[in-house]
């Protein structure tokens, strides 16, 4: 992987061949948009970092449902929680084991679909992306004719390359649908819109010198249009030739709505969708995850920044209340 990045730096290519703005020209060769789109898959060992990220995401989603004030408790009723957490732990330790990966993907899909009406929209589409990954896994295993040996680095890259186009369309559909169903008079009316609630509840923790100004009214009036604009832009940017704007917008959006205190916190939306942004920038995401797990100065700074953000937001979440599950601490 390091050798590939070194050769790219020497040749003057960008890290993401689809992102051309402000970059030096690539080496002169005949290229196509499809070839450029697949450029990130040249690096090997891409699947294992995503699988581990997926395991953490699902474990967080399950654990948050056991906490009061998240309003997710009903979704865990009758679920084999202990079995799922055990499978996720084993898969995190052995992410390239085909039988373990297939078993965990199937178990999680079945447990999600068994929730019925309690299954959220993001988890519905998240399950579909998992089935896309499962199909790519079966395709690769069928081609090699062996089902038990661990996946090689080349096979990992082949699986990511095979399912990425489908996952991208599926996840972009989630954001597009989220925006589409907000095109109604109720959402546009600040007195009824959830966008105004999300915006105004943050002001509760500010001094009266701020809240006693016209700012709350302005925020409430602008919130519906602003949220609709952002949620419309995200899928458009994700499907654009340059993916970085879409990925950055989606990450910023989820950070903003996750910062809101309960009971109107929907960090679970980001916990489901953010890991799947991996399929837009697999090479860069895999490298970042490896750096975060290693003794790198930049990784240490990033971890310190994450801890500082969590410490800052903790007081907002310390006394979470829900009309459904009572009071408690929200661990999102």
Secondary structure, DSSP 8 states (H G I E B T S, - for coil): -HHHHHHHHHHT--SSTT--TT-----S----HHHHHTGGGGSS--HHHHHHHHHHHHHHHHHHHTSTTSS-GGGGTT--HHHHHHHHHHHHHSTT-HHHHHHHHHHHHHHHHTTGGGS-HHHHHHHHHHHHHHHHHHHHHHHHT-SSS---HHHHHHHHHHHHHHHHHHHHHHHHHHHHTT-SHHHHSTTT-HHHHHHHHGGGGS-HHHHTSTHHHHHHHHHHHHHHHHHHHHHHHHTSS--HHHHHHHHHHHHHHHHS-TTS--HHHHHHHGGGGGGTSHHHHHHHHHHHTTT-HHHHHHHHHHHHHHHHHHHHHTTEEETTTEEE----
